[in-house]
């Protein structure tokens, strides 16, 4: 069994139930393939939209719905 990275996949394989042995092998291969570089992506801060801006948009939308304007 080989674990493929998303960029290596050309077509999506059909789903099949894995045996407990195959599942254990898949987990072991995935753990071995997970690198420090993979982990680094989850430790960096994303440039995101400030929460206050999102909240203001939600509140404006709710106000419009409450007034029947949508």
N, C-alpha and C positions, 0 to 999 in steps of 0.2 A: 504494500500500500504506500502511496506517495501523497503527501500533503501539498496541494498546489496553492500558490499565492493568487489573489484575484487577477493580477495582471497576466498570469500564465493561462487562465481559463479562456478557452475560445467558445465552448458551448457548455451549457449547464447540464450536468449528468442527471440521468433519471434517478428518482429517489428509490432507495431500497433500505430495508431494515438491516442494521449491522448486528452481527453476533457479538456477544460480550467480549470475545477475544479480539475481534476486529475493532470494536469501539475502544478497548484499552490500547490497542496499537495506534489507532488514530490519535488519541489523546497524547500518547507518548511522543509521537512524531510531531504533533503540533507544539508541545512544550519544548522539544528540542529545536524546532525551527524558529521559535519566538526569540528574537534577539534584543539586545539593549537598544538598538535603533528603533525597533518596534515600540518598546516601552517609552522611549523619549517622546514620541508623539502624544502620549497621554499625560505627560508631565508639563507640557508647555501651555502657557495661557493663550487662548484664542483672542483675536481682536473681534469683539462682539458688539452688538448694539447695547447701549446702556439700558439697564432695567427700567429706569425712569421713563425713557422714551417708549419702551414697549408698554408699560403701564398706562402712560398717557393715551396711547392709541387704543388700548382696550377700554379705558374709561370713556373715551370719545365715542367709540362704537356702541358701548352700552347706553350712553346718553341718547344717541340717535335712535337706537332700538326702542328705548323707553318712550321716546317722543313719537314713535311710529314712522320715522323717516327712513330708516335702514340705510 
